[in-house]
Amino acid sequence: MSIKEICSLFVEDKDFISQEEITVGNINRTYKLTYQGKDRIYEYVIQRINKSIFTNPEKLMDNIVRVSKFLCNNVEKAGLNTDKYVLKPVLSIKDNLPYVIDEEGEYWRCYVFVPNSITYNA
């Protein structure tokens, strides 16, 4: 299954423009995908979750969703833009889950890309 096919399990009604692998980081395989929507460009990050490190991907993603919701509520209360300050998991189209499982049993997750974000390898 290609990265574009995996992303299509999270993203619909948008036209694929491009994909690039993000090579910083050493735990998960990470890709940035760009789509054209009706009114603007949309960017997403797709990651294959490394099951050797994260042995229970379902619980990992449940925790990430809970923390993201908590942070989102507090950022909104502070009057700040959640798009800039909160990681936003994208739920799968079919199952409404924060991950999909490909035919090889690999877990993939999708986030809204945070523009101008910085990743540190430390």
DSSP file with accessible surface (Angstrom, degrees, kcal/mol):
  #  RESIDUE AA STRUCTURE BP1 BP2  ACC     N-H-->O    O-->H-N    N-H-->O    O-->H-N    TCO  KAPPA ALPHA  PHI   PSI    X-CA   Y-CA   Z-CA
    1    1 A M              0   0   92      0, 0.0     2,-0.1     0, 0.0   101,-0.0   0.000 360.0 360.0 360.0 130.0    0.0    0.0    0.0
    2    2 A S     >  -     0   0   53      1,-0.1     4,-2.4     4,-0.0     5,-0.2  -0.333 360.0-112.1 -78.9 163.5    1.5    3.4   -1.0
    3    3 A I  H  > S+     0   0   18      1,-0.2     4,-2.8     2,-0.2     5,-0.2   0.912 120.6  53.9 -60.6 -41.2    1.7    6.4    1.3
    4    4 A K  H  > S+     0   0  101      1,-0.2     4,-1.8     2,-0.2    -1,-0.2   0.918 108.7  48.6 -60.9 -41.5   -0.9    8.1   -0.9
    5    5 A E  H  4 S+     0   0   99      2,-0.2     4,-0.5     1,-0.2    -1,-0.2   0.904 111.4  49.8 -65.7 -40.1   -3.3    5.2   -0.5
    6    6 A I  H >< S+     0   0    0     -4,-2.4     3,-1.6     1,-0.2     4,-0.3   0.938 109.7  50.6 -64.4 -44.3   -2.8    5.2    3.3
    7    7 A C  H >X S+     0   0    0     -4,-2.8     4,-2.5     1,-0.3     3,-2.2   0.866  99.8  65.1 -62.4 -32.4   -3.4    8.9    3.4
    8    8 A S  T 3< S+     0   0   62     -4,-1.8    -1,-0.3     1,-0.3    -2,-0.2   0.701  91.5  64.7 -65.8 -15.0   -6.6    8.4    1.4
    9    9 A L  T <4 S+     0   0   64     -3,-1.6    84,-3.0    -4,-0.5    85,-0.5   0.638 115.9  28.7 -78.7 -13.9   -7.9    6.4    4.4
   10   10 A F  T <4 S+     0   0   10     -3,-2.2     2,-0.4    -4,-0.3    -2,-0.2   0.667 119.5  54.0-110.1 -32.6   -7.8    9.6    6.4
   11   11 A V     <  +     0   0   10     -4,-2.5     2,-0.3    79,-0.1    -1,-0.2  -0.919  59.4 170.3-117.3 130.7   -8.3   12.4    3.8
   12   12 A E        +     0   0  108     -2,-0.4     3,-0.1     1,-0.1    -3,-0.0  -0.900  55.8  30.6-133.9 164.4  -11.2   12.7    1.3
   13   13 A D  S    S+     0   0  137     -2,-0.3     2,-0.3     1,-0.2    25,-0.3   0.781  93.5 104.8  61.7  31.0  -12.5   15.2   -1.2
   14   14 A K  S    S-     0   0   58     -3,-0.1     2,-0.5    23,-0.1    23,-0.2  -0.981  70.0-120.4-137.8 151.4   -9.1   16.7   -1.9
   15   15 A D  E     -A   36   0A 121     21,-2.9    21,-3.1    -2,-0.3     2,-0.1  -0.810  29.8-119.7 -96.4 127.0   -6.7   16.4   -4.8
   16   16 A F  E     +A   35   0A  65     -2,-0.5    19,-0.2    19,-0.2     3,-0.1  -0.374  36.6 167.6 -62.8 133.8   -3.3   14.9   -4.2
   17   17 A I  E     -     0   0A  82     17,-2.9     2,-0.3     1,-0.4    18,-0.2   0.739  55.2 -28.6-111.3 -53.7   -0.4   17.3   -5.0
   18   18 A S  E     -A   34   0A  47     16,-1.5    16,-2.7     2,-0.0    -1,-0.4  -0.987  41.3-149.8-160.7 166.5    2.8   15.9   -3.5
   19   19 A Q  E     -A   33   0A  82     -2,-0.3     2,-0.3    14,-0.2    14,-0.2  -0.985  12.5-178.7-141.8 148.8    4.5   13.8   -0.9
   20   20 A E  E     -A   32   0A 106     12,-2.0    12,-3.1    -2,-0.3     2,-0.3  -0.990  28.0-119.1-145.4 143.3    7.9   13.9    0.7
   21   21 A E  E     -A   31   0A  83     -2,-0.3     2,-0.7    10,-0.2    10,-0.3  -0.663  19.8-141.2 -80.4 137.5    9.6   11.8    3.3
   22   22 A I  E     -A   30   0A  43      8,-2.7     8,-0.6    -2,-0.3    -1,-0.0  -0.900  17.6-172.7 -97.3 115.8   10.6   13.6    6.5
   23   23 A T        +     0   0  118     -2,-0.7     2,-0.2     6,-0.1    -1,-0.1   0.533  51.2  98.0 -95.9  -7.0   14.0   12.1    7.4
   24   24 A V        +     0   0   63      2,-0.0     6,-0.1     6,-0.0    -2,-0.1  -0.559  69.4  49.2 -76.9 148.0   14.6   13.7   10.8
   25   25 A G        -     0   0   37     -2,-0.2     5,-0.1     1,-0.1    96,-0.1  -0.011  65.1-140.6  99.6 150.9   13.6   11.4   13.6
   26   26 A N  S    S+     0   0  149     -2,-0.1    -1,-0.1     3,-0.1     3,-0.1   0.241  82.8  61.2-135.2  16.9   14.6    7.8   14.1
   27   27 A I  S    S+     0   0   67      1,-0.3     2,-0.3    26,-0.0    26,-0.1   0.816 101.6  29.5-109.0 -51.6   11.6    6.0   15.5
   28   28 A N  S    S-     0   0   28     21,-0.1     2,-0.5    22,-0.1    -1,-0.3  -0.770  77.4-113.1-111.8 154.1    8.8    6.2   12.9
   29   29 A R  E     - B   0  48A  97     19,-0.9    19,-2.3    -2,-0.3     2,-0.4  -0.765  44.5-166.2 -80.7 129.5    8.7    6.5    9.1
   30   30 A T  E     +AB  22  47A  13     -8,-0.6    -8,-2.7    -2,-0.5     2,-0.3  -0.961  15.1 178.8-130.3 138.4    7.2   10.0    8.5
   31   31 A Y  E     -AB  21  46A  24     15,-2.6    15,-2.7    -2,-0.4     2,-0.5  -0.981  19.7-143.7-136.3 146.4    5.8   11.7    5.3
   32   32 A K  E     -AB  20  45A  32    -12,-3.1   -12,-2.0    -2,-0.3     2,-0.4  -0.945  21.1-168.2-108.6 128.5    4.3   15.0    4.6
   33   33 A L  E     -AB  19  44A   0     11,-2.7    11,-2.6    -2,-0.5     2,-0.4  -0.942   5.8-155.6-119.2 141.6    1.5   15.0    2.0
   34   34 A T  E     -AB  18  43A  16    -16,-2.7   -17,-2.9    -2,-0.4   -16,-1.5  -0.948  13.3-179.4-120.0 135.6    0.0   18.1    0.3
   35   35 A Y  E     -AB  16  42A  11      7,-3.1     7,-3.1    -2,-0.4     2,-0.6  -0.939  25.1-129.7-131.3 152.5   -3.5   18.3   -1.1
   36   36 A Q  E     -AB  15  41A  70    -21,-3.1   -21,-2.9    -2,-0.3     5,-0.2  -0.909  27.9-172.6-101.8 121.2   -5.6   20.9   -2.9
   37   37 A G        -     0   0    9      3,-3.0   -23,-0.1    -2,-0.6   -24,-0.1  -0.382  43.8 -88.8 -96.2-174.6   -9.0   21.4   -1.4
   38   38 A K  S    S+     0   0  205    -25,-0.3     3,-0.1     1,-0.2   -24,-0.1   0.868 123.4  18.1 -63.5 -35.1  -11.8   23.5   -2.8
   39   39 A D  S    S-     0   0  120      1,-0.2     2,-0.3     0, 0.0    -1,-0.2   0.562 128.2  -5.9-117.4 -11.7  -10.6   26.6   -1.1
   40   40 A R  S    S-     0   0  136      2,-0.0    -3,-3.0    -5,-0.0     2,-0.3  -0.976  75.5 -73.9-168.2 176.8   -7.0   26.1    0.0
   41   41 A I  E     -B   36   0A  76     -2,-0.3     2,-0.4    -5,-0.2    -5,-0.2  -0.680  39.7-158.4 -86.6 139.7   -4.0   23.8    0.3
   42   42 A Y  E     -B   35   0A  42     -7,-3.1    -7,-3.1    -2,-0.3     2,-0.4  -0.963   4.5-164.4-120.2 138.5   -4.1   21.2    3.1
   43   43 A E  E     +B   34   0A  58     -2,-0.4    70,-2.3    -9,-0.2     2,-0.3  -0.969   8.4 179.8-126.7 140.0   -1.0   19.5    4.5
   44   44 A Y  E     -BC  33 112A  21    -11,-2.6   -11,-2.7    -2,-0.4     2,-0.5  -0.937  22.4-137.9-134.5 156.7   -0.8   16.3    6.6
   45   45 A V  E     -BC  32 111A  19     66,-2.8    66,-2.5    -2,-0.3     2,-0.4  -0.972  18.4-165.9-114.4 127.8    1.9   14.2    8.3
   46   46 A I  E     -BC  31 110A   0    -15,-2.7   -15,-2.6    -2,-0.5     2,-0.4  -0.958   8.6-174.5-112.3 132.9    1.5   10.4    8.0
   47   47 A Q  E     -BC  30 109A  32     62,-2.6    62,-2.5    -2,-0.4     2,-0.6  -0.993  24.3-140.8-130.2 137.5    3.6    8.2   10.2
   48   48 A R  E     -BC  29 108A  76    -19,-2.3   -19,-0.9    -2,-0.4     2,-0.4  -0.844  33.2-128.7 -87.8 123.1    4.0    4.5   10.4
   49   49 A I        -     0   0    0     58,-2.6     2,-0.9    -2,-0.6    58,-0.5  -0.618  15.2-126.5 -77.4 126.3    4.1    3.7   14.1
   50   50 A N    >>  -     0   0   40     -2,-0.4     4,-3.0     1,-0.2     3,-0.9  -0.614  20.2-166.0 -75.7 105.2    7.2    1.6   15.0
   51   51 A K  T 34 S+     0   0   78     -2,-0.9    -1,-0.2     1,-0.3    -2,-0.0   0.662  83.6  66.2 -71.4 -14.3    5.6   -1.4   16.9
   52   52 A S  T 34 S+     0   0  107      1,-0.1    -1,-0.3     2,-0.0     3,-0.2   0.840 116.3  27.5 -71.4 -31.4    9.1   -2.4   18.2
   53   53 A I  T <4 S+     0   0   97     -3,-0.9     2,-0.9     1,-0.2    -2,-0.2   0.856 128.5  41.8 -93.6 -47.6    9.1    0.8   20.3
   54   54 A F     <  +     0   0   59     -4,-3.0    -1,-0.2     1,-0.1    -2,-0.0  -0.816  69.1 179.0-105.1  90.9    5.3    1.4   20.7
   55   55 A T  S    S+     0   0  122     -2,-0.9    -1,-0.1     1,-0.3    -4,-0.1   0.608  75.0  43.0 -76.0 -12.3    4.1   -2.1   21.5
   56   56 A N     >  +     0   0   59      1,-0.1     4,-2.3     2,-0.0     3,-0.3  -0.674  64.2 173.4-131.8  78.7    0.4   -1.1   21.9
   57   57 A P  H  > S+     0   0    5      0, 0.0     4,-2.7     0, 0.0     5,-0.2   0.825  77.0  58.5 -57.7 -33.5   -0.4    1.4   19.1
   58   58 A E  H  > S+     0   0   72      1,-0.2     4,-2.2     2,-0.2     5,-0.2   0.944 110.7  41.4 -62.9 -46.0   -4.1    1.5   20.0
   59   59 A K  H  > S+     0   0  149     -3,-0.3     4,-2.4     2,-0.2    -1,-0.2   0.882 112.8  55.6 -68.8 -37.7   -3.4    2.7   23.6
   60   60 A L  H  X S+     0   0   36     -4,-2.3     4,-2.3     1,-0.2    -2,-0.2   0.958 112.0  42.4 -56.8 -49.8   -0.7    5.0   22.4
   61   61 A M  H  X S+     0   0    0     -4,-2.7     4,-2.6     2,-0.2    -2,-0.2   0.862 110.6  55.5 -70.9 -34.0   -3.1    6.7   20.0
   62   62 A D  H  X S+     0   0   80     -4,-2.2     4,-2.3    -5,-0.2    -1,-0.2   0.936 110.4  47.1 -60.5 -43.1   -6.0    6.8   22.5
   63   63 A N  H  X S+     0   0   94     -4,-2.4     4,-2.8     2,-0.2     5,-0.2   0.918 110.7  51.0 -64.8 -43.1   -3.6    8.6   24.9
   64   64 A I  H  X S+     0   0   32     -4,-2.3     4,-2.7     1,-0.2    -2,-0.2   0.918 110.3  49.5 -62.2 -41.7   -2.5   11.1   22.2
   65   65 A V  H  X S+     0   0   24     -4,-2.6     4,-2.4     2,-0.2    -1,-0.2   0.939 112.4  48.0 -62.8 -44.7   -6.1   11.9   21.3
   66   66 A R  H  X S+     0   0  159     -4,-2.3     4,-2.2    -5,-0.2    -2,-0.2   0.931 114.0  45.6 -62.3 -45.9   -7.0   12.5   25.0
   67   67 A V  H  X S+     0   0   67     -4,-2.8     4,-2.9     2,-0.2     5,-0.2   0.917 112.0  52.2 -65.0 -41.8   -3.9   14.7   25.5
   68   68 A S  H  X S+     0   0   13     -4,-2.7     4,-2.7    -5,-0.2    -2,-0.2   0.916 110.4  47.9 -61.4 -42.8   -4.6   16.7   22.3
   69   69 A K  H  X S+     0   0  138     -4,-2.4     4,-2.4     2,-0.2    -1,-0.2   0.924 112.5  49.3 -63.7 -43.0   -8.2   17.3   23.4
   70   70 A F  H  X S+     0   0  132     -4,-2.2     4,-2.0     2,-0.2    -2,-0.2   0.944 114.5  44.3 -60.6 -48.6   -7.1   18.4   26.8
   71   71 A L  H  X S+     0   0   76     -4,-2.9     4,-2.9     1,-0.2     5,-0.2   0.907 110.9  54.5 -63.6 -42.0   -4.5   20.8   25.4
   72   72 A C  H  X S+     0   0   25     -4,-2.7     4,-2.6    -5,-0.2     5,-0.2   0.929 108.1  49.4 -58.6 -45.9   -6.9   22.1   22.7
   73   73 A N  H  X S+     0   0   87     -4,-2.4     4,-2.1     1,-0.2    -1,-0.2   0.917 114.3  45.0 -60.2 -43.0   -9.4   23.0   25.4
   74   74 A N  H  X S+     0   0   65     -4,-2.0     4,-1.4     2,-0.2    -2,-0.2   0.877 112.2  50.5 -72.6 -35.7   -6.8   24.8   27.5
   75   75 A V  H  <>S+     0   0   23     -4,-2.9     5,-2.3     2,-0.2     4,-0.2   0.920 111.4  49.2 -66.5 -42.2   -5.3   26.7   24.5
   76   76 A E  H ><5S+     0   0  111     -4,-2.6     3,-1.7    -5,-0.2    -2,-0.2   0.913 108.0  53.8 -62.6 -42.4   -8.8   27.8   23.5
   77   77 A K  H 3<5S+     0   0  171     -4,-2.1    -1,-0.2     1,-0.3    -2,-0.2   0.832 106.0  53.6 -60.3 -32.2   -9.5   29.0   27.0
   78   78 A A  T 3<5S-     0   0   69     -4,-1.4    -1,-0.3    -5,-0.1    -2,-0.2   0.471 118.2-115.5 -80.8  -2.6   -6.3   31.1   26.8
   79   79 A G  T < 5S+     0   0   68     -3,-1.7     2,-0.2     1,-0.2    -3,-0.2   0.719  70.2 135.7  77.1  22.1   -7.6   32.7   23.6
   80   80 A L      < -     0   0   86     -5,-2.3     2,-0.6    -6,-0.1    -1,-0.2  -0.613  64.0 -96.6-102.5 164.3   -4.8   31.2   21.5
   81   81 A N    >>  -     0   0   92     -2,-0.2     4,-1.2     1,-0.2     3,-1.1  -0.660  24.4-158.9 -81.9 114.8   -4.9   29.5   18.1
   82   82 A T  H 3> S+     0   0   15     -2,-0.6     4,-2.1     1,-0.3    -1,-0.2   0.789  88.1  68.6 -66.0 -25.7   -5.1   25.7   18.4
   83   83 A D  H 34 S+     0   0   96      1,-0.2    -1,-0.3     2,-0.2     5,-0.1   0.813 107.8  38.3 -61.7 -28.7   -3.8   25.3   14.8
   84   84 A K  H <4 S+     0   0  134     -3,-1.1    -1,-0.2     1,-0.1    -2,-0.2   0.773 126.4  32.1 -91.5 -29.1   -0.5   26.7   16.0
   85   85 A Y  H  < S+     0   0  124     -4,-1.2     2,-0.4     1,-0.1    -2,-0.2   0.522 105.3  65.3-112.8  -7.9   -0.1   25.1   19.4
   86   86 A V  S  < S-     0   0    4     -4,-2.1     2,-0.3    -5,-0.2    -1,-0.1  -0.972  70.6-129.2-128.6 130.1   -1.9   21.7   19.4
   87   87 A L        -     0   0   80     -2,-0.4   -15,-0.1   -23,-0.1   -16,-0.1  -0.567  28.8-154.6 -69.6 129.0   -1.1   18.5   17.5
   88   88 A K        -     0   0   55     24,-0.5    24,-2.1    -2,-0.3     2,-0.1  -0.887   2.0-149.8-118.0 105.2   -4.3   17.4   15.8
   89   89 A P  B     -D  111   0A  30      0, 0.0     2,-0.5     0, 0.0    22,-0.3  -0.443  14.4-136.7 -66.8 142.9   -4.8   13.7   15.0
   90   90 A V        -     0   0   24     20,-3.1    20,-0.5     8,-0.2     2,-0.2  -0.877  17.8-132.7-100.7 131.5   -6.9   13.0   12.0
   91   91 A L        -     0   0   69     -2,-0.5     5,-0.1     1,-0.1     9,-0.1  -0.581  26.9-100.4 -85.1 148.9   -9.4   10.2   12.4
   92   92 A S     >  -     0   0    4      5,-3.6     4,-1.4     7,-0.2   -82,-0.3  -0.316  23.9-131.3 -67.2 147.9   -9.8    7.5    9.7
   93   93 A I  T  4 S+     0   0   71    -84,-3.0   -83,-0.1     2,-0.2    -1,-0.1   0.934 101.0  39.7 -65.6 -47.5  -12.7    7.9    7.3
   94   94 A K  T  4 S+     0   0  184    -85,-0.5    -1,-0.1     1,-0.2   -84,-0.1   0.938 132.1  18.3 -72.7 -48.6  -14.1    4.3    7.7
   95   95 A D  T  4 S-     0   0   96      2,-0.1    -1,-0.2     4,-0.1    -2,-0.2   0.471  89.8-127.8-107.5  -6.7  -13.7    3.6   11.4
   96   96 A N     <  +     0   0  113     -4,-1.4    -3,-0.1     1,-0.2    -5,-0.1   0.863  63.6 137.8  59.4  36.6  -13.3    7.1   12.9
   97   97 A L        -     0   0   63      2,-0.2    -5,-3.6    -7,-0.0    -1,-0.2  -0.790  67.3-118.7-109.4 157.7  -10.1    5.9   14.7
   98   98 A P  S    S+     0   0   15      0, 0.0    12,-0.3     0, 0.0     2,-0.3   0.202  95.4  34.3 -82.9  20.9   -6.8    7.8   15.0
   99   99 A Y        -     0   0   34     10,-0.2     2,-0.3   -10,-0.1    -2,-0.2  -0.977  65.1-146.5-159.6 162.7   -5.0    5.1   13.1
  100  100 A V  E     -E  108   0A  15      8,-2.0     8,-2.7    -2,-0.3     2,-0.5  -0.938  14.8-137.8-129.7 157.7   -5.4    2.6   10.3
  101  101 A I  E     -E  107   0A  81     -2,-0.3     6,-0.2     6,-0.2    -2,-0.0  -0.976  19.6-145.8-117.3 123.7   -3.8   -0.8    9.9
  102  102 A D    >   -     0   0   17      4,-2.6     3,-2.1    -2,-0.5     6,-0.0  -0.198  36.3 -89.9 -81.1 179.7   -2.5   -1.8    6.5
  103  103 A E  T 3  S+     0   0  121      1,-0.3    -1,-0.1     2,-0.1    -2,-0.0   0.669 127.1  56.2 -67.6 -13.9   -2.5   -5.2    4.9
  104  104 A E  T 3  S-     0   0  146      2,-0.1    -1,-0.3  -103,-0.0    -2,-0.0   0.352 120.9-106.2 -95.8   4.1    0.9   -6.0    6.5
  105  105 A G  S <  S+     0   0   25     -3,-2.1     2,-0.3     1,-0.3    -2,-0.1   0.618  72.0 145.2  82.6  12.8   -0.4   -5.2   10.0
  106  106 A E        -     0   0   47    -56,-0.0    -4,-2.6     1,-0.0     2,-0.4  -0.649  44.9-132.0 -86.3 142.3    1.4   -1.9   10.2
  107  107 A Y  E     - E   0 101A  31    -58,-0.5   -58,-2.6    -2,-0.3     2,-0.4  -0.765  23.1-171.8 -95.2 135.7   -0.2    1.0   12.1
  108  108 A W  E     -CE  48 100A  14     -8,-2.7    -8,-2.0    -2,-0.4     2,-0.3  -0.968   3.1-168.0-127.3 143.5   -0.4    4.4   10.5
  109  109 A R  E     -C   47   0A  19    -62,-2.5   -62,-2.6    -2,-0.4     2,-0.4  -0.909   7.0-150.2-128.3 158.9   -1.5    7.7   12.0
  110  110 A C  E     -C   46   0A   0    -20,-0.5   -20,-3.1   -12,-0.3     2,-0.3  -0.987  12.0-178.2-133.2 137.1   -2.2   11.1   10.4
  111  111 A Y  E     -CD  45  89A  13    -66,-2.5   -66,-2.8    -2,-0.4     2,-0.4  -0.952  37.2-104.4-128.2 153.3   -1.9   14.6   11.8
  112  112 A V  E     -C   44   0A  61    -24,-2.1   -24,-0.5    -2,-0.3   -68,-0.3  -0.622  49.8-112.0 -69.5 129.5   -2.6   18.0   10.4
  113  113 A F        -     0   0   39    -70,-2.3   -70,-0.2    -2,-0.4    -1,-0.1  -0.471  22.1-137.6 -67.2 135.1    0.8   19.5    9.5
  114  114 A V    >   -     0   0   32     -2,-0.2     3,-1.4   -29,-0.0   -30,-0.1  -0.864  22.6-130.4 -96.2 110.0    1.8   22.4   11.7
  115  115 A P  T 3  S+     0   0   77      0, 0.0     3,-0.1     0, 0.0   -72,-0.0  -0.253  86.8  12.4 -60.3 146.4    3.3   25.1    9.4
  116  116 A N  T 3  S+     0   0  165      1,-0.2     2,-0.1     0, 0.0   -32,-0.0   0.702  91.9 152.6  61.2  21.5    6.7   26.5   10.5
  117  117 A S    <   -     0   0   62     -3,-1.4     2,-0.4     1,-0.0    -1,-0.2  -0.440  33.9-144.4 -79.0 158.6    7.1   23.7   13.1
  118  118 A I        -     0   0  122     -2,-0.1     2,-0.4    -3,-0.1    -1,-0.0  -0.971   4.3-154.2-126.6 138.0   10.6   22.6   14.1
  119  119 A T        -     0   0   89     -2,-0.4     2,-0.4     2,-0.0   -94,-0.1  -0.940   8.3-156.5-112.8 133.6   11.7   19.0   15.0
  120  120 A Y        -     0   0  179     -2,-0.4     2,-1.1     2,-0.1    -2,-0.0  -0.921  10.9-149.6-110.2 132.6   14.6   18.4   17.3
  121  121 A N              0   0  111     -2,-0.4    -2,-0.0   -96,-0.1    -1,-0.0  -0.665 360.0 360.0 -96.3  74.9   16.6   15.2   17.2
  122  122 A A              0   0  140     -2,-1.1    -2,-0.1     0, 0.0     0, 0.0  -0.980 360.0 360.0-140.7 360.0   17.6   15.2   20.9
